């Protein structure tokens, strides 16, 4: 591990000032469940760490419109266990509980979950070409062993996926991410716009500007209908998704009145499928309709060899999840 300096911030403006003062080598650290691993592997080489884990951002607050504001420092496990989250946003609770292990969920923060980096093995292998880790070097996953990689929104420069389960649920819930800037001004970004697709700049993973601090996640009033999160993975625990689906469906007299569909494990960001949602609206809750929606969701999907199976897996996972949600609704 390379040497670095460390300080603990007591408030958000002080944390931002510390990062700005330390310059480009500074990083925020909270739970550290991803950053410390990256430092050990010399993928991240910060010269200064600003500890934000003690900032007063752990609360889950009621909003006047019936939504919730979740502080960025709230632990994943605390958020999943909160009765308001469990009763109003069960898809979020299910997604959080499907991630990592109990020990990691106790330590990992909500903000850190959104900022974790890909688990592409070529990104973690500093001897391999990786445009995300070292721009301009190439993408070893294209033509390599790419079983866990993206089938949607990828580019010739990167086919890595974003690993968060939580973010998939947030995409289905139309969450907002609140950010505090270096000038003290706050801004709010829809979760759909927070993470970036690779394009020609896969090393740019989200819209945060240098020094900006993610302060909270805002959930709008809970949507009508039933909510479910389904995760398909190689083993039952401590594993990232091959494919996951967050689905929210409301029924009226056997017809789908509203539908929201988001995928995980298929792209560099949580993938909200508006095409699948449109294919479901006003239609009866039948397997034929679910299959049509699945075809719409995957119509632009491209496999890269080892991950070709993901296209059919995503379709089947969506159909299974929709069938369960519609039956419960």
Secondary structure as UniProt FT lines:
FT   STRAND          5..8
FT   HELIX           12..22
FT   TURN            24..25
FT   STRAND          26..29
FT   TURN            33..34
FT   HELIX           35..40
FT   TURN            41..42
FT   STRAND          48..51
FT   TURN            53..54
FT   STRAND          60..62
FT   TURN            64..65
FT   STRAND          68..71
FT   TURN            72..73
FT   HELIX           76..81
FT   HELIX           83..88
FT   HELIX           90..97
FT   HELIX           102..107
FT   HELIX           110..115
FT   HELIX           121..124
FT   TURN            126..127
FT   TURN            131..133
FT   TURN            135..136
FT   TURN            140..143
FT   TURN            147..148
FT   TURN            156..157
FT   HELIX           166..172
FT   TURN            173..174
FT   STRAND          176..180
FT   TURN            182..183
FT   STRAND          186..190
FT   HELIX           191..194
FT   TURN            199..200
FT   TURN            202..203
FT   TURN            210..211
FT   STRAND          213..219
FT   STRAND          226..232
FT   STRAND          243..252
FT   TURN            253..254
FT   STRAND          255..264
FT   STRAND          271..272
FT   HELIX           274..280
FT   TURN            281..282
FT   HELIX           287..297
FT   TURN            298..300
FT   TURN            306..308
FT   HELIX           309..328
//
